[in-house]
Amino acid sequence: MGLHRQTVSVLVYIVRQNQYWSTSSDRISIGLQRQTETVLVYIVRQNQYWSTSSDRISIGLHRQTESVWVYIARLFQFWSTSPDRISIGLHRQTESV
């Protein structure tokens, strides 16, 4: 539940850092609702989670989104660098993002 609610906050940060859209918070919010998949595809490609084949990336986005978020959590240090705590955080502590 927490992950679903707070995903937007994490994506806003990524969007701002990578300048996907204007820094206008309104435009970022609109972009997040419509282009979340685009952001994840970018992350997946940059970090080579799956093949660069767009088909395989799309499949990966549906099946392994949690792996992407674990990477983000580690990268931005939302939780301890301990993998166990990160995994627990993704399920239970996303509010702290």
DAGI-V730820 format. One record per run of one state. SS is the DSSP state (alpha for helix, beta for strand, coil for the rest). FROM is the first residue (numbers start at 1). TO is the last residue. If there is no record, write none. Layout:
SS,FROM,TO + SS,FROM,TO
This chain:
coil,1,1 + alpha,2,18 + coil,19,24 + alpha,25,47 + coil,48,53 + alpha,54,63 + coil,64,64 + alpha,65,76 + coil,77,82 + alpha,83,92 + coil,93,93 + alpha,94,96 + coil,97,97
